[in-house]
Structure formats: C-alpha cells, structure tokens
Amino acid sequence: MFDGAQLAQAIAAHPGDTDAALTAYEEALFPRSDAFYAAAHAMLDLVLGDRTPFDFIDLLRDGPQDRS
C-alpha cells in the first residue's frame, strides 16, 4: 500500500508526464527496497544454497547471525 501511495503521489506531482513520475517513484523505491532484497537473498541462500540444510539447522540452533 505504501508503494502504491508513493506512486500516486509521483503521478500527481508530474501530471501528464508518466515517465517523469515513474522515474521519481523508482528513485525513492530502489534504495528503500535494498535491505529487503538483501534479506530475501540471504534467506534464499539459507534454504537453497550450497550449505543447505546445514546453515538452516545452524540458524534454528544458534539464532540469527551474520552468515556472509
């Protein structure tokens, strides 16, 4: 919902110029979503990576840690 509201604000701020509205929206969206992307990538590696299931077992046993 937040992203939808942000997109609506960008469109309202750039009437008639959809490209400018999308550019403004994406300039705010991509940096904001970097942390979520990194977390999703780490979880995907945890459950499907080369050390599966060992890293996942370590997570359950030891709790979250920096596993990079």
C-alpha positions as CSV (number, residue, x, y, z in Angstrom):
1,M,0.0,0.0,0.0
2,F,2.8,2.3,0.8
3,D,4.4,1.9,-2.6
4,G,1.0,2.5,-4.3
5,A,0.6,5.7,-2.3
6,Q,4.1,6.8,-3.3
7,L,3.4,6.1,-6.9
8,A,0.1,8.0,-6.8
9,Q,2.0,11.0,-5.3
10,A,4.6,10.9,-8.0
11,I,1.9,10.8,-10.7
12,A,0.1,13.7,-9.1
13,A,3.4,15.6,-8.9
14,H,4.1,15.1,-12.6
15,P,0.8,15.5,-14.4
16,G,0.9,14.4,-18.0
17,D,4.5,13.0,-17.7
18,T,4.3,9.4,-16.8
19,D,8.0,8.8,-17.5
20,A,9.0,11.5,-15.0
21,A,6.6,10.2,-12.4
22,L,7.9,6.7,-12.7
23,T,11.5,7.9,-12.6
24,A,10.8,9.9,-9.4
25,Y,9.0,6.9,-7.9
26,E,11.8,4.5,-8.7
27,E,14.5,6.8,-7.4
28,A,12.9,6.5,-4.0
29,L,11.8,2.9,-4.3
30,F,15.0,1.2,-5.2
31,P,17.2,2.4,-2.3
32,R,14.3,1.7,0.1
33,S,13.9,-1.8,-1.1
34,D,17.7,-2.7,-1.0
35,A,17.6,-4.0,2.6
36,F,14.5,-6.2,1.8
37,Y,16.2,-7.6,-1.3
38,A,19.4,-8.4,0.7
39,A,17.4,-10.2,3.4
40,A,15.4,-12.2,0.9
41,H,18.5,-13.2,-1.0
42,A,20.2,-14.3,2.3
43,M,17.1,-16.4,3.2
44,L,17.0,-17.9,-0.2
45,D,20.7,-18.9,0.1
46,L,20.0,-20.3,3.6
47,V,17.3,-22.7,2.4
48,L,18.5,-23.4,-1.2
49,G,22.3,-22.7,-1.1
50,D,25.3,-24.9,-1.2
51,R,25.3,-25.5,2.6
52,T,21.6,-26.4,2.8
53,P,20.4,-27.8,5.2
54,F,23.4,-27.1,7.5
55,D,23.1,-23.3,7.6
56,F,19.4,-23.6,8.2
57,I,20.0,-26.0,11.1
58,D,22.6,-23.6,12.5
59,L,20.0,-20.8,12.3
60,L,17.5,-22.9,14.2
61,R,20.1,-23.9,16.8
62,D,22.1,-20.7,17.3
63,G,19.6,-18.0,16.2
64,P,20.3,-15.3,13.6
65,Q,23.9,-14.3,13.0
66,D,25.9,-12.7,10.2
67,R,26.4,-15.6,7.9
68,S,28.1,-13.8,5.0
